[in-house]
Amino acid sequence: MSNWAVARVEAFNAEAAAHGLAPVACLSNQFSLAEMLDPVWEGCLTAFDAASRAWLERTQTPLLAWSAQARGFFAGRPEDDEVRRSWLDESNVERRRRAEELAGRLGVPPVAVALAWVLAQPFPTFAVVGPRDRAELDACLAALDVRLTAEDVGRLG
């Protein structure tokens, strides 16, 4: 289910169980190291909030995290109006700074650290990325070799 609130998924799952049907197999909400401040479009939802993350961990429902790079916020792209409106604030700039710092120590691009954070959650995650060229694709793929400690995950987020 894409862009469904946890309460809606729970209601669906209860109704499905009452009829002997399968529950939601995967939730696809926005999720990245940067918190989405203003929806990218009307009706889109994030799973960044503590309640959604706790529910995902408790139920172990997989998350197909779209815009896992926060629309290029961690990729080093120039910030366009959408990025500024949806992602740019002091807390996200600080998250990016921490990702850049760790990336420097690990010898990988910052976006690899940001994507590794998405993949290191205590619930199953799959990151949807949108690289614009081969260099961005390679930077994203570097996340597969980044192993974050629990301390890294907590400090980054």
PyRosetta script that sets phi, psi and omega in degrees:
from pyrosetta import init, pose_from_sequence

init()
pose = pose_from_sequence("MSNWAVARVEAFNAEAAAHGLAPVACLSNQFSLAEMLDPVWEGCLTAFDAASRAWLERTQTPLLAWSAQARGFFAGRPEDDEVRRSWLDESNVERRRRAEELAGRLGVPPVAVALAWVLAQPFPTFAVVGPRDRAELDACLAALDVRLTAEDVGRLG")
pose.set_psi(1, 132.7)
pose.set_omega(1, -177.5)
pose.set_phi(2, -106.4)
pose.set_psi(2, 130.2)
pose.set_omega(2, 177.2)
pose.set_phi(3, 59.5)
pose.set_psi(3, 47.0)
pose.set_omega(3, 174.3)
pose.set_phi(4, -108.7)
pose.set_psi(4, 138.6)
pose.set_omega(4, 173.3)
pose.set_phi(5, -71.7)
pose.set_psi(5, 153.2)
pose.set_omega(5, 179.9)
pose.set_phi(6, -56.1)
pose.set_psi(6, -42.5)
pose.set_omega(6, -179.9)
pose.set_phi(7, -59.6)
pose.set_psi(7, -38.4)
pose.set_omega(7, 178.8)
pose.set_phi(8, -67.6)
pose.set_psi(8, -40.9)
pose.set_omega(8, 178.0)
pose.set_phi(9, -64.0)
pose.set_psi(9, -43.4)
pose.set_omega(9, 179.0)
pose.set_phi(10, -62.2)
pose.set_psi(10, -41.4)
pose.set_omega(10, 178.1)
pose.set_phi(11, -63.9)
pose.set_psi(11, -42.8)
pose.set_omega(11, 177.3)
pose.set_phi(12, -61.6)
pose.set_psi(12, -47.1)
pose.set_omega(12, -179.0)
pose.set_phi(13, -61.2)
pose.set_psi(13, -39.6)
pose.set_omega(13, 178.2)
pose.set_phi(14, -64.1)
pose.set_psi(14, -43.7)
pose.set_omega(14, 178.9)
pose.set_phi(15, -65.8)
pose.set_psi(15, -41.5)
pose.set_omega(15, 178.2)
pose.set_phi(16, -62.2)
pose.set_psi(16, -44.7)
pose.set_omega(16, 179.9)
pose.set_phi(17, -61.8)
pose.set_psi(17, -38.7)
pose.set_omega(17, 179.9)
pose.set_phi(18, -64.4)
pose.set_psi(18, -22.3)
pose.set_omega(18, -179.2)
pose.set_phi(19, -110.5)
pose.set_psi(19, 12.3)
pose.set_omega(19, 178.1)
pose.set_phi(20, 69.1)
pose.set_psi(20, 27.3)
pose.set_omega(20, -178.7)
pose.set_phi(21, -105.5)
pose.set_psi(21, 164.1)
pose.set_omega(21, -178.9)
pose.set_phi(22, -72.2)
pose.set_psi(22, 146.6)
pose.set_omega(22, 175.3)
pose.set_phi(23, -76.8)
pose.set_psi(23, 176.8)
pose.set_omega(23, 174.7)
pose.set_phi(24, -56.7)
pose.set_psi(24, 130.1)
pose.set_omega(24, -177.8)
pose.set_phi(25, -87.3)
pose.set_psi(25, -25.4)
pose.set_omega(25, -176.0)
pose.set_phi(26, -162.1)
pose.set_psi(26, 140.3)
pose.set_omega(26, 174.6)
pose.set_phi(27, -105.5)
pose.set_psi(27, 137.1)
pose.set_omega(27, 179.0)
pose.set_phi(28, -123.7)
pose.set_psi(28, 85.9)
pose.set_omega(28, 174.3)
pose.set_phi(29, -115.7)
pose.set_psi(29, 164.4)
pose.set_omega(29, 177.6)
pose.set_phi(30, -64.9)
pose.set_psi(30, 141.0)
pose.set_omega(30, 177.1)
pose.set_phi(31, -160.7)
pose.set_psi(31, 126.3)
pose.set_omega(31, 177.0)
pose.set_phi(32, -156.2)
pose.set_psi(32, 174.3)
pose.set_omega(32, 176.3)
pose.set_phi(33, -63.9)
pose.set_psi(33, -27.7)
pose.set_omega(33, 175.9)
pose.set_phi(34, -90.8)
pose.set_psi(34, 136.8)
pose.set_omega(34, 177.6)
pose.set_phi(35, -79.4)
pose.set_psi(35, 128.6)
pose.set_omega(35, 176.9)
pose.set_phi(36, -72.0)
pose.set_psi(36, 115.4)
pose.set_omega(36, -175.4)
pose.set_phi(37, -83.2)
pose.set_psi(37, -39.4)
pose.set_omega(37, -179.0)
pose.set_phi(38, -134.8)
pose.set_psi(38, 128.2)
pose.set_omega(38, -176.5)
pose.set_phi(39, -52.1)
pose.set_psi(39, 139.2)
pose.set_omega(39, 179.5)
pose.set_phi(40, -61.5)
pose.set_psi(40, -37.4)
pose.set_omega(40, 172.7)
pose.set_phi(41, -145.1)
pose.set_psi(41, 160.9)
pose.set_omega(41, -177.7)
pose.set_phi(42, -59.7)
pose.set_psi(42, 130.5)
pose.set_omega(42, 176.3)
pose.set_phi(43, 93.0)
pose.set_psi(43, -6.7)
pose.set_omega(43, 179.3)
pose.set_phi(44, -82.9)
pose.set_psi(44, 144.6)
pose.set_omega(44, -175.6)
pose.set_phi(45, -121.7)
pose.set_psi(45, 152.5)
pose.set_omega(45, 176.4)
pose.set_phi(46, -110.1)
pose.set_psi(46, 157.5)
pose.set_omega(46, 174.2)
pose.set_phi(47, -109.6)
pose.set_psi(47, 16.5)
pose.set_omega(47, -176.8)
pose.set_phi(48, -71.3)
pose.set_psi(48, -29.5)
pose.set_omega(48, -175.0)
pose.set_phi(49, -63.3)
pose.set_psi(49, 154.0)
pose.set_omega(49, -174.8)
pose.set_phi(50, -59.9)
pose.set_psi(50, -39.4)
pose.set_omega(50, -178.7)
pose.set_phi(51, -64.7)
pose.set_psi(51, -43.7)
pose.set_omega(51, 178.8)
pose.set_phi(52, -64.7)
pose.set_psi(52, -43.5)
pose.set_omega(52, -179.9)
pose.set_phi(53, -64.1)
pose.set_psi(53, -39.6)
pose.set_omega(53, 178.0)
pose.set_phi(54, -64.8)
pose.set_psi(54, -41.4)
pose.set_omega(54, 178.8)
pose.set_phi(55, -64.3)
pose.set_psi(55, -45.4)
pose.set_omega(55, 178.7)
pose.set_phi(56, -60.0)
pose.set_psi(56, -41.1)
pose.set_omega(56, 179.5)
pose.set_phi(57, -67.1)
pose.set_psi(57, -44.6)
pose.set_omega(57, -177.9)
pose.set_phi(58, -64.4)
pose.set_psi(58, -42.3)
pose.set_omega(58, -175.7)
pose.set_phi(59, -90.7)
pose.set_psi(59, -16.0)
pose.set_omega(59, -175.7)
pose.set_phi(60, 57.7)
pose.set_psi(60, 31.0)
pose.set_omega(60, 174.2)
pose.set_phi(61, -71.6)
pose.set_psi(61, 127.8)
pose.set_omega(61, 178.1)
pose.set_phi(62, -64.3)
pose.set_psi(62, 145.6)
pose.set_omega(62, 177.5)
pose.set_phi(63, -116.6)
pose.set_psi(63, 120.4)
pose.set_omega(63, 171.4)
pose.set_phi(64, -91.9)
pose.set_psi(64, 96.6)
pose.set_omega(64, -170.0)
pose.set_phi(65, -83.7)
pose.set_psi(65, 102.7)
pose.set_omega(65, 177.3)
pose.set_phi(66, -82.8)
pose.set_psi(66, 154.6)
pose.set_omega(66, -174.9)
pose.set_phi(67, 53.6)
pose.set_psi(67, 46.2)
pose.set_omega(67, -178.5)
pose.set_phi(68, -66.2)
pose.set_psi(68, -13.8)
pose.set_omega(68, 175.1)
pose.set_phi(69, -98.0)
pose.set_psi(69, 4.2)
pose.set_omega(69, -175.4)
pose.set_phi(70, 56.4)
pose.set_psi(70, 49.9)
pose.set_omega(70, 178.0)
pose.set_phi(71, 55.8)
pose.set_psi(71, 35.7)
pose.set_omega(71, 177.2)
pose.set_phi(72, 92.2)
pose.set_psi(72, 4.4)
pose.set_omega(72, -178.5)
pose.set_phi(73, -56.2)
pose.set_psi(73, -33.6)
pose.set_omega(73, -179.5)
pose.set_phi(74, -100.2)
pose.set_psi(74, -1.7)
pose.set_omega(74, -174.0)
pose.set_phi(75, -90.7)
pose.set_psi(75, -2.5)
pose.set_omega(75, 179.6)
pose.set_phi(76, 83.0)
pose.set_psi(76, 12.6)
pose.set_omega(76, 177.2)
pose.set_phi(77, -75.8)
pose.set_psi(77, 155.1)
pose.set_omega(77, 172.0)
pose.set_phi(78, -62.0)
pose.set_psi(78, 143.5)
pose.set_omega(78, -177.7)
pose.set_phi(79, -81.6)
pose.set_psi(79, 116.5)
pose.set_omega(79, 177.0)
pose.set_phi(80, -89.4)
pose.set_psi(80, -179.0)
pose.set_omega(80, -177.4)
pose.set_phi(81, -59.2)
pose.set_psi(81, -40.2)
pose.set_omega(81, -178.8)
pose.set_phi(82, -64.4)
pose.set_psi(82, -44.7)
pose.set_omega(82, 178.8)
pose.set_phi(83, -63.4)
pose.set_psi(83, -44.8)
pose.set_omega(83, 179.4)
pose.set_phi(84, -60.8)
pose.set_psi(84, -42.6)
pose.set_omega(84, -177.9)
pose.set_phi(85, -70.9)
pose.set_psi(85, -41.5)
pose.set_omega(85, -171.4)
pose.set_phi(86, -93.0)
pose.set_psi(86, -23.0)
pose.set_omega(86, -171.2)
pose.set_phi(87, -129.7)
pose.set_psi(87, -22.8)
pose.set_omega(87, -168.4)
pose.set_phi(88, -84.9)
pose.set_psi(88, 108.0)
pose.set_omega(88, 168.8)
pose.set_phi(89, -154.7)
pose.set_psi(89, 174.5)
pose.set_omega(89, -174.9)
pose.set_phi(90, -60.5)
pose.set_psi(90, -39.9)
pose.set_omega(90, -177.5)
pose.set_phi(91, -67.4)
pose.set_psi(91, -38.9)
pose.set_omega(91, 178.3)
pose.set_phi(92, -72.6)
pose.set_psi(92, -36.3)
pose.set_omega(92, 175.2)
pose.set_phi(93, -61.8)
pose.set_psi(93, -39.0)
pose.set_omega(93, 178.1)
pose.set_phi(94, -67.5)
pose.set_psi(94, -40.2)
pose.set_omega(94, 176.0)
pose.set_phi(95, -60.8)
pose.set_psi(95, -42.0)
pose.set_omega(95, 179.0)
pose.set_phi(96, -64.3)
pose.set_psi(96, -40.5)
pose.set_omega(96, 178.5)
pose.set_phi(97, -61.1)
pose.set_psi(97, -44.3)
pose.set_omega(97, 178.6)
pose.set_phi(98, -64.6)
pose.set_psi(98, -38.2)
pose.set_omega(98, 177.2)
pose.set_phi(99, -65.1)
pose.set_psi(99, -41.6)
pose.set_omega(99, 178.6)
pose.set_phi(100, -63.9)
pose.set_psi(100, -41.0)
pose.set_omega(100, 179.2)
pose.set_phi(101, -62.7)
pose.set_psi(101, -48.6)
pose.set_omega(101, 179.1)
pose.set_phi(102, -65.6)
pose.set_psi(102, -39.1)
pose.set_omega(102, 178.3)
pose.set_phi(103, -59.4)
pose.set_psi(103, -40.8)
pose.set_omega(103, 178.0)
pose.set_phi(104, -61.9)
pose.set_psi(104, -42.2)
pose.set_omega(104, 178.3)
pose.set_phi(105, -67.6)
pose.set_psi(105, -33.7)
pose.set_omega(105, -177.5)
pose.set_phi(106, -88.8)
pose.set_psi(106, -13.1)
pose.set_omega(106, -178.8)
pose.set_phi(107, 73.4)
pose.set_psi(107, 35.1)
pose.set_omega(107, 178.0)
pose.set_phi(108, -130.2)
pose.set_psi(108, 164.3)
pose.set_omega(108, 177.0)
pose.set_phi(109, -69.5)
pose.set_psi(109, 151.1)
pose.set_omega(109, 179.0)
pose.set_phi(110, -55.5)
pose.set_psi(110, -36.5)
pose.set_omega(110, 179.9)
pose.set_phi(111, -62.8)
pose.set_psi(111, -29.8)
pose.set_omega(111, 177.4)
pose.set_phi(112, -65.7)
pose.set_psi(112, -39.5)
pose.set_omega(112, 177.2)
pose.set_phi(113, -66.6)
pose.set_psi(113, -44.2)
pose.set_omega(113, 179.7)
pose.set_phi(114, -61.4)
pose.set_psi(114, -41.5)
pose.set_omega(114, 178.8)
pose.set_phi(115, -71.6)
pose.set_psi(115, -36.9)
pose.set_omega(115, 176.8)
pose.set_phi(116, -61.6)
pose.set_psi(116, -36.0)
pose.set_omega(116, 176.9)
pose.set_phi(117, -61.7)
pose.set_psi(117, -44.6)
pose.set_omega(117, 177.8)
pose.set_phi(118, -58.5)
pose.set_psi(118, -44.6)
pose.set_omega(118, -176.4)
pose.set_phi(119, -75.5)
pose.set_psi(119, -15.2)
pose.set_omega(119, -176.5)
pose.set_phi(120, -93.9)
pose.set_psi(120, 12.5)
pose.set_omega(120, -178.6)
pose.set_phi(121, -69.6)
pose.set_psi(121, 159.7)
pose.set_omega(121, -179.5)
pose.set_phi(122, -81.2)
pose.set_psi(122, 24.2)
pose.set_omega(122, 174.2)
pose.set_phi(123, -143.0)
pose.set_psi(123, 156.9)
pose.set_omega(123, -178.2)
pose.set_phi(124, -63.4)
pose.set_psi(124, 129.9)
pose.set_omega(124, 178.4)
pose.set_phi(125, -132.0)
pose.set_psi(125, 149.3)
pose.set_omega(125, 174.2)
pose.set_phi(126, -134.1)
pose.set_psi(126, 126.8)
pose.set_omega(126, -174.3)
pose.set_phi(127, -98.1)
pose.set_psi(127, 124.5)
pose.set_omega(127, 172.9)
pose.set_phi(128, -91.4)
pose.set_psi(128, 123.5)
pose.set_omega(128, -179.0)
pose.set_phi(129, -121.9)
pose.set_psi(129, 161.0)
pose.set_omega(129, -179.8)
pose.set_phi(130, -134.2)
pose.set_psi(130, 65.3)
pose.set_omega(130, -179.7)
pose.set_phi(131, -63.1)
pose.set_psi(131, 142.9)
pose.set_omega(131, -178.5)
pose.set_phi(132, -92.2)
pose.set_psi(132, -15.3)
pose.set_omega(132, 179.3)
pose.set_phi(133, -157.2)
pose.set_psi(133, 179.3)
pose.set_omega(133, -176.9)
pose.set_phi(134, -62.4)
pose.set_psi(134, -37.5)
pose.set_omega(134, 179.8)
pose.set_phi(135, -63.6)
pose.set_psi(135, -41.8)
pose.set_omega(135, 177.6)
pose.set_phi(136, -67.8)
pose.set_psi(136, -36.9)
pose.set_omega(136, 176.5)
pose.set_phi(137, -61.7)
pose.set_psi(137, -46.2)
pose.set_omega(137, 178.7)
pose.set_phi(138, -61.0)
pose.set_psi(138, -39.2)
pose.set_omega(138, 178.5)
pose.set_phi(139, -64.1)
pose.set_psi(139, -40.2)
pose.set_omega(139, 177.4)
pose.set_phi(140, -65.8)
pose.set_psi(140, -44.2)
pose.set_omega(140, -178.7)
pose.set_phi(141, -64.0)
pose.set_psi(141, -26.1)
pose.set_omega(141, 177.7)
pose.set_phi(142, -60.8)
pose.set_psi(142, -23.7)
pose.set_omega(142, 179.0)
pose.set_phi(143, -60.6)
pose.set_psi(143, -27.5)
pose.set_omega(143, -178.1)
pose.set_phi(144, -67.4)
pose.set_psi(144, -19.2)
pose.set_omega(144, 179.5)
pose.set_phi(145, -101.9)
pose.set_psi(145, -0.7)
pose.set_omega(145, -179.7)
pose.set_phi(146, -89.6)
pose.set_psi(146, 125.4)
pose.set_omega(146, 177.1)
pose.set_phi(147, -112.9)
pose.set_psi(147, 105.4)
pose.set_omega(147, 179.9)
pose.set_phi(148, -87.9)
pose.set_psi(148, 140.7)
pose.set_omega(148, 173.5)
pose.set_phi(149, -79.0)
pose.set_psi(149, 165.6)
pose.set_omega(149, 175.4)
pose.set_phi(150, -59.4)
pose.set_psi(150, -35.8)
pose.set_omega(150, 177.2)
pose.set_phi(151, -63.6)
pose.set_psi(151, -42.7)
pose.set_omega(151, 177.3)
pose.set_phi(152, -59.9)
pose.set_psi(152, -47.4)
pose.set_omega(152, -177.7)
pose.set_phi(153, -59.2)
pose.set_psi(153, -46.7)
pose.set_omega(153, -180.0)
pose.set_phi(154, -66.0)
pose.set_psi(154, -41.3)
pose.set_omega(154, -178.7)
pose.set_phi(155, -69.3)
pose.set_psi(155, -37.9)
pose.set_omega(155, -179.5)
pose.set_phi(156, -67.0)
pose.set_psi(156, -43.0)
pose.set_omega(156, -174.0)
pose.set_phi(157, -83.5)
pose.dump_pdb("model.pdb")
